[in-house]
């Protein structure tokens, strides 16, 4: 009974705090969050595969923005910096989808 009372007491004070209006994210902020989440989920899988197969520069070229550039922004000697500074990890999703569709055929 004491536990139930404690749960009800906590819920009574916690629920109004959780129901507060939070500021809405802008479209640009949503895209940044989506790109970061995609990089965190796919990066640890895609990047080692690209390194082992020698396709790091091809990966950078495939995910760079805008899609049509005269030359790749790949930096092989990045020394801790971003190796593909103009890359957008959201562009890796269609690449993975296309690769999986080719494998299933």
CORHUPE-V590044 format. One record per helix or strand of 2 or more residues. SS is the DSSP state (@ for helix, = for strand). FROM is the first residue (numbers start at 1). LEN is the number of residues. If there is no record, write none. Layout:
ss:SS from:FROM len:LEN
ss:SS from:FROM len:LEN
This chain:
ss:@ from:2 len:17
ss:@ from:27 len:26
ss:@ from:56 len:8
ss:@ from:89 len:16
